[in-house]
Amino acid sequence: MTAYPPDRHDFSRSAPVRLWEDGFAPDPHRYYAALRAQGPVGWAELAPGVPAYVVTDRRAALEVLHDTEAFSHDPRAWEETVPADSPVLGMMRWRPNALFADGAAHVRYRTTLIDVFDLVEPHDLRARVHRAVRLLAGRFGPRGEADLVAEFSRPLMALVLNDLFGLPDSQGDRLDAGLGKMMEGGADAVEGEAEYAGYVLELIAAKAEQRGDDLPSRLLDHPAGLTREEVTWQVFLTLGAGYEPTANLVSNTLSRILGNPDYYSTLTSGARPVMDAVVEVLHHETPLANYGVYYARRPVSFHGVWLRTAVPVVVSYGALGHFAERDDSGGRRPNDASHLSWGAGPHTCPVKQHTLLLVTEAIERLTQWLPDLDPVLPRERLSWRPGPFHRSLTALPVRFSPRSPDQPGVPS
């Protein structure tokens, strides 16, 4: 039996903060406060019977993110401890890709992703975003009302990513449905994982048969010599990581902009860039709130807590944003990039610039198309999707002056 140091706390007999329960989505800060009250590292459940250490302190988080000797991304020892039907397994199970690898394997996978995304020129990505915005705004613009989650941010990402990954626009609903269920980690998570995996497997089978000018084809032909299985799981990672968090970043940013009339007026006049709002969201409502998942390689004393192996150590980007230091006025300094939403260390997001370009272009283009967007509900009445990992709006209803694609002044 492991002997715990007398000055170190073992949470195994403590009641965990339950990040899976219904109250978490509408009020995550109450849960983060309960975790923070336990110290730099708190004790939580990601699903019923699935415990995790949750890091809510910035210095401790940076240690986890940078210390590859003490912490690993490989979840296979943990997988042996959870039921096969666990609702969080779809998001956390091991796969041979960049997210779940360490050392040389991680470098190999990460390099292939950087190489293929480097071939996506900014002007090309911008053009794909403009096409998607025009298509979507053309659908709901004449009505004078829309849900900017269901009708804009999520289908926007499906259009852009399917375009990059070599799939037709018509496949967007399948992508949305499978990933949405898997991310929420509820009763439909296993079904969602199977649907999304089938989507990716069909895609790779098609590209293995006939290459195209797209990211999966470039991965299949990369000099690193990835196997077809490795390419499948690289695409599983990048398509999923590109879709859900980016769609949520778009909608969370729009909600923050539209919920503040002064902010919106300065934004639409060009006096305040969209990037300010994006950075604010990455601090306060980061889309992947609790998905920095690591595992101690061996039992270790860490910031007053005795970490066991095979128990997830989750860096809570959501909690870090909530408890980050503010300036003397209680606000954040302009362009403050001190959040950790992109991660840090070897696993820092490799496509940060692509994501920022996509999000800012989408919002700028939409507000040019529809310059008088008016939220139907005050911000405090908006609802949020359940799930321990993300911060994601259920809907963002708006009204505006109806506009048709052929009207003068509509961006082409």
Secondary structure, 3 states (H helix, E strand, C coil): CCCCCCCCECHHHCCCEECCCCCCCCCHHHHHHHHHCCCCEEEEEEECCEEEEEECCHHHHHHHHHCCCCEECCCHHHHCCCCCCCCCHHHHCCCCCHHHCCHHHHHHHHHHHHHHHHCCCHHHHHHHHHHHHHHHHHHHHHHCEEECHHHHHHHHHHHHHHHHCCCCHHHHHHHHHHHHHHHHCCCCHHHHHHHHHHHHHHHHHHHHHCCCCCHHHHHHCCCCCCCHHHHHHHHHHHHHHHHHHHHHHHHHHHHHHHCCHHHHHHHHCCCCCHHHHHHHHHHHCCCECCCEEEEECCCEEECCEEECCCCEEEECHHHHHHHCCCCCCCCCCCCCCCCCCCCCHHHCCCCHHHHHHHHHHHHHHHHHHCCCCEECCCHHHCCECCCCCECCECCCEEECCCCCCCCCCCCC
